[in-house]
């Protein structure tokens, strides 16, 4: 039962001493969640109250089904921007239709996540490499920041999911800036930064929200054109079945898939980071997909848009001392209290304050340090990061992720097609055989023997590369060459194309009176050597466990032991 309901693991062994810590952590996160949720709903193009709706059912769903004890789920900047980018590309007329599409999108995201979780497909997120994520998040952060200029400046700036268009739109309308909105937004950013620098435990966001509300109310700033949140519906979200249609599903599936994978990646990466800090291991990848899926599906029936784990709130939850997911319950209670009793208070909240919260929150997503490190040490991965960054910035967020993933895959294909190929030699007075270019002064090089190592699987994409590199070394050795030893320790697979190449290669070396040996092949590779027919060209006696044994046999064929045969010939092909 605990496998399907992970909350039972901590509920059944809950310690009384953890209650106060969970309570404080939950209330702290709840205090931040209220204004953040409203701000992120605005990013998504939704009325602020929908950010509060997204802070209820999804949080409770993860409480019972999630495997991390400190992850805080709810609306986040990244997913909100993806929602806005995805829906903004569609021709949706009217606010009500837009809201309905956002809620149906949450249902689709949850369905995809649940299906992936049930079919153990969590590994798919591995294709979102770190350079792709870094390039994507940095570009998305810039798009988010500039998308808030209309609230920050109080000017009627048209929205877009393209950075350059946002900049152009801002320049066109900058003359219509409301100086009061600008002053409030700038003050909000300054205060948040100052409070964070002074003491990170101070709820800077809450303080800025309160000061903004008080300023508008007592100074009557509405008369100066200051834009405020306005009326927020009081009460809890009602049960509403999402408006399902095949046409909508076909339109939304690309952005839904993107949201599902990105949301899952965020949750896993946050959970793993918190695990390392806490010194525990509870995260189960596929169960996380199930938890997020159920949370988003059920949440969509209560007017929630897509939700996932939050970097900032999860960090705060951990720093505040949360021990179990019970802290999430107290966060939900805080949101419920706000919806039931405090929505009139937020009537006077300036949009510029929410914009300042968003700008500060997402600025930390811009990772310049990692980009610099890649530029110095991994220029090929830096190129992937750069491609992802610029496509996301100037073309669109879904396109940026897609191109980034394809770039990563192409880089991987290139690397596997041109892997490391090393010529080995014996280190003097030892049994070690190492790369002759790395240990040049300590290596004994023989003219009659060529020892090579191939550091990748052998498949159709690199078999020609392997053959060409080997022939280059054969030519270098000249007529004195009598034996070739392939160190196969790093070869974990040989496909049918490579097997045919290897059989032909062995046959051709034999025709030149050069004996071919294979040493160090692991069990699965040995199986392929036997079942693909390679062994028929090689012959069993030329298959060895270690290089030194192959060298010894090359020098003296009488050195073969019975134990060698028992180990070297072991395979699952009954040969």
N, C-alpha and C positions, 0 to 999 in steps of 0.2 A: 504493500500500500504506500509506503514511504517513497518508493520509486516514482509513483505517479503523483504524489502529493508531498513534495519535499518539505513543506512547512511543518509536517509532523515530526521531522527530525529534530527541530529546535523547540517545537511546542511541547513534546513529551519530556524533554529534558531541560525545560526552561528554569533558570535560576532567578530567585527573587531579587538578587542583587543587580540583575541586568535591567529591571523594570525602570528605575530612575534614569539610567543611561539612555534607554530606548525612548523614554518619554521626552527628555530634553532634546535628543537628536531629532526626533520626529517633529516636535514643535518648532525647532529651529529651521528645519527644512520646509515645514509648512508656511512659516512666516515669509520665506523667500519664494516659495512656490506660487503664492497668490499673485504677487506683481509680475513674476517671471511668466507664469502661465498666460496672463492677460497680454503681456508684451509679445510673447511668441505667437499667440493667436493672431495678433496684428500682422506679424511677418507672413503668416499663412494666408492673409487676406480675409480673415474671419473676424466677427465682432469679438471683443475681449472676453466676454463671458464663456465662449467656447474653449478658451484656454483653461478655465476653471472646471468645465465639464470633463476635459481630458485629464484632469488631475484627480479624478475620483475612481471610476470603475477600473481603468487600466492599472492604477496603483494597487487596488485591492486584488485584482487578478494576479499580478506578479507576486504579491505578498504570499499567496497560497501555493503558486506553481513555480516561482523562480528559485534558482539554486544559490544565488548570491545573497548574503545576509546584510549587505550594506548598499547595494545598488538602489538608486532612487529613480523610479520610472515616472514618466509624465511627458508633457509637451517640451520639445527642445528646439533650439534655433535651427539646426541643420535640417531636421525633418520638416519643420515649418516652411523653410525656404524651398525645399523640394516640393512640398504641396503647392506652394504659390507658383513655382516654376512649371509644374506639371499641369495644373488647372489653368494657369494663365495662358498657356499655349492653345487652349481650347476656346471655342466660341460659346461661352456660357453667358446667357442673358439673365440679369437680375440677381440680387443678393441671395434670395431664397434658393434659387437653383444652384448657385455656387456653394452654399452651405450643404445642400443635399449631396452634391458631388463629392465634397470633402469628406462627408460622413461615409458615403459609399466607398470612397477610396480607402478609408480606414478598415472597412470590412474586407476589402480585397487584400490589403496588406496583411491583415491578420490571417486570412485564409491561406495565402501563400506561405506565410511563416509556419502555420500549423501543419500544412501538408509537408513542407520541407523537414520539419521536426519529426513527424511521424515516420517518414521514409529515411530518416538518419542522413539527411543531406547537409548537415552543418558544415561539412568540409568545403562547400562551395564558396564560403566567405574567404577561403585561403587565396582565391584568385584576386582579391582586393589587396594588393601588396602595399607595404608601407609607403613607398614613393607615390603611388597612386592616391592613397588616402591623404597624404600630406599635401600634395598638389591640389587635390580636390577641395579639402577643407580650407586651405589658405585662400583659394580663389572664391569659394563660397562665402567665406567670412567677409571678404571685400565687397561682394555683391550684397550681402546682408547689411553691412554698414552703410553703403550708399543707398540702399533701398529705404533706409530710415531717414534720409535727408528731408523728405517731405514733412515728416513729423518734427524733426529737429529744427528745421527752418520755418515751419508753419506755412510753407508755400505749396501751391497745387502742382507738385511735380509728378508727372506720369511714371508709373512703375514699369519695370522690365526685369527679365532674368539675365540680361546681358549688361556687363559692366560699362562698356563704352556708351550704350544707349542711356544708362542711368546718369552718366556724367554729362552727356549732351543735354538730357532733359533738365538736369539741375542747373546748368549754365543758362538755359533758356528762361528759367523761372526764378533765378536767384534775386532778381530785382524786386520780386514780390515777397521777399523774406519778411516775416513778422519778427521784429527785434525782441519782443517779449518772449515768444516761443524759443528763439535762439538763445536768449539769456538764461531761460529756465533749463534748456537742454545742456548748455555749456556748464552751468552751475552743477547740474546733476552729475555729469562726467567728472568734474573736478572734485566734488565731494566724495563720490564713490572711490576714486583713486586715492584721495587723502586718507579716508577711513581705512582702506585696505593696507596702505603703507604704515599707518599708525598702529592698528591692531586688526588682524584678519578676523578675529572672533566677533567684532562689532557688526551687527546686521546693517551694513551700509545701505543696501538696497531698500530695506524697510524704512530707514531714517529719511532717505531721499524721497520716497513715496509720501511719507507723512508731511514733510516740509513742503512738497509740491502741492498737496491738497490744501494745507493751511494757507499757503501763499495765495492760491486762487480764491479761496473762500473769504479770507479777511481783507485782501487787497482788491477784491472784486475785479480780477484780471480778465474775466470774460468780456468786459466792455472794451478791452483793448485788443480783442480778436484772438485771445489765447485759445487754442483748440484743446478741448477736454474730452475725456472718455464718454461722458454723458450717462444716460440711463442704462443701468445694467439690470436685467431681469432678476428678481428675487425668487429664491426657491431652487429646489433640486431639479436636475434635468428629467424630463418625462421619458417614458419608454416609447420609442418610435422605431419601427422597422425601416431599415435603409431602403431607399428606392432602387431596386435592382432592375437592370436591363442588360441584355446581351450587347446592345450598341454601346452603352456606357462602359461595360467591362472591356470591350475591344479597344476603346479609346484610352482607357486608363491603365491597361496592363503593363506597358513599359515603365511608367512612373511608379506603379504599385510594386513591381519587382525590384526596382531600384530602392524604394523606401524599405522594402522588406529586408534586403541584404544589408543596406547601410545601417538600418536600425539594429539589426542583429550584430553587425560588426561593432557598433558603438557599445552595445551592451556587453559583449564578450570582452572587448579591450578594457572597458572600465572595470568589469568584474575581476579580470585577471590582475589588473594593477592594484586593486584593493586587496585581493587575496595575498599578493606578494607582501604588501605592507603589513597585513594582519598575521602573516605566517600560517595561513590555512589554505586548504584546497577543497572547495565545495562546488565550483562551477562545472556543470555538465552541459556541453555545447548543445546537443539536440534537445534537451529538456528546456533550455533557454529559448529555443525557437518555439516550442510548444507554449511556454509561458507567455511570450510576447504575442503569439498568434491568438491564444484564447483571450488575452487582455484586450487586444485591438478589436476582435470580433464582438465580444460582449460589450465593450465600450461603445462601439458604433451604434448599438441599440439604445444607448443612452446619450446620443448626440455628441460623442467624442470623436475628434479627428485623430490621426495617426500619432501614436506615442511610443517612446522608447526610453532608454536610460540616459540620464543627464550627467555630463562630465562634472559640472560645477556642483550640483546638488548632491551627487554621490560622494564627492570629495568632502563636502560640508557634513554630510551624514556620518562619514567615517571619522572625521576630525572631532565631531561633537560627541563621539563615544558610542555610536549605535552598535549593539551586539547581535541583534536579530532583526528579522523583517517586521517585527512588531512596531518598530519606529514608523513604518509606512502608515500604519493605522492611525497614529496620532497626526500625521501630516494630512491624511484624508479628513479627519475630524476638524482640523483647522480650516480646510477648504469648505467643508459643510457649514461650519459656523459663519464663514464669510458670505456664502451664498444665501444663508437663511436670515442673517441679521445685519451684515455690514456692507451690502452692495450700495446702499444710498451714500455711504461715506466715499466710495470710489467715483461718484458722479463728478467730483471736482478734480480728479486726477488728470494732470496735463499729459497730452500725448507725447510731448517733448521729454517728459520724465521717463516714460516707457521706452522711448527711442534711446535715451542716454543709457538705460539699463542694458538694452540690447547691444548697443555699440561696444560698451565695456566688456560685456559677457563674451562676445564672439571675437573680439580683438585677439584674445589669447589663442584662438585657433590658427592664427597666422604663424607658421613655424619656420622662421628664417634660419635658425640654428641648424636644423636638420638638413635644410637645403645646402647650406654652406659646407656641412660635413660630407654630403654626397659629392659636391663639386670637387672637394679635395681628394676623396678616397674612392668614390664610385661614380665616375663621370657618365657611364652608361645608364645607371639608375637615375642620375640627375636629369638626364635627357627625358626619361619617362615622366619624372616629376614635372618638368617644365612643360612637356606636351599636355599633360593632364591639366596643369594650372591654366595655360592659355586657352585651351579648348573650353574648359569650364567657365572661364572669365568672359570670353568673347562669343562663344557659340551657344552654350547652355549647360546646365548642370547634368542632366541625364547623358547628354552627348559626351561631356567631359569624363564621366565615369566609364562609359563604354569605350571611348578611345584610349583611356588610361589602361583599362584591363587588357585591351587588344595589344597595346604597346608593351605591357609586361609580358604577355604571352609570346609576342614576337621576340623579345629579348631572351626569354627562356629558350625558345626554339633555336635562336642563334647560338646561345651558349652550348646547348646540347648537340648542335650540329658541328661546332668547332671546340670540342672540349680539350682539356689538358692532356697532352701526349708527352710522356717523359721517357728518355733513355736512361737506364739504370746501370750502375756499376757497383762493384764490391768495395766497401770501405776497408782499407788495409787492416789486416789482422782482426777481422770481425766476420760475423755472419750477416751483417746488414748490407742491403742493396738499395742505394739511394740515387736520386737524380744527379747525373754527372755535371749539370750546370750549377747546382747548388753546392756540391761537395767536390769541386774540380781537383783541388790539391790533395785530397785524401782518397781518391777513387783509383782503383785498379781497372784499367780498360783493356779488354781483350779484343784482338782482331778477328778471332775465330768464332766469337760468340756475341750475339746481339740480344740484350734484355730490354724489353719495353713495358711500360705501364700505361693503360688507357683509363682515365678517370671519369667514366660515364657508362651508362648502358649503351650497348651496341644495337642500333636500330637503323631503319632505312635512311633516316636523316643524316647520319654521320658515318655510315659504313664506307662510303667512298673516301671521306676525309681520313678515316683510319687506314685504309688500304694505301692511299697516296703517301701518308706520313711514314708508314712502314717501308714502302718501296724506296723512299728518299734515304732512309737510314741503311737499307740493304745496299744501295748504290754506293754510299759513303764507305761502307766496309770493304767492298770490292770482292775479289776472288777468294780471299782468305776466309770468308765467312762460311761456317759449317753448321751453325745452329742458331735458332731464334727461340727465345723464351718469352711468352706473353704472360705477364703478371696480371691475372684476372681478378684480383682482390676487389677492385673498385667497380667491376662490371656486374651489375645486379640483374641484368636481363639481356637476352639476345633474341631479337625478333627473327622472323623467317627470312627476310631479305638479308639481314646481316649474317645469318647462319649460312645462306647460300654463298655469300661473299667469302666467308671464313673457310668454307670447304674448298672453294676454288683457289683461295690463297694458299692453303696448306698443300694442295695438290701441285700448284706451280712451284712452291719452294722445294718440294720433294724432287720435282723434275730438274731442279738446279743443284741437286745433291746437298740441299740444306735441310736439316732436320728441324721440325717444328715441335715445341713443347708448350704446354699450358700449365701454369702454377697458380695456386691460391684461389681457385674458383670456389665460391660459396655453394651451399647445397642447391638452391633453386637454379643457379647457373649451370651447375653440374648436370642437373636433370635435363636442361635444354641441350647441353653438349651431347648427351646420350640419345635423347628422343628426336633430335633434329638431324641426326646422321653425321654430325661433326666428328664423333668418335670413330666412325668408319674410315675417315681420312686420316685422323690423328693417330689412332690405335691407343688402347688403354695404357700401355706401358710408358706413354709420353705425357701422362696426366699426373701432376704432382701437387702435394699440399703446400710446399714451400719452394721458394726460388733456389735456396741452397741445395735442396734435394735434386732439383732438375739439373743444376750445374754439376753436381757430383756424378749423376747418371751420365751426363754428357761426357765427362772426363773418364768415367769408368762404369760401364753398364752392369758390372757385377755387384754394384753397391745397393741394388734394390732390395728392400726388406719386405717381409710378409705384412707387417703392420702398415707400411706405406700403402700397399695395395688395398688393404681393408678400408682405409680412410679415404684415399684419393679416388677410388672407384665407386664409393658409395653413391647411390642414386635411387630414385623411386620409379625407375623404368624397367626394373628386373633384367638389367643387362649386365 
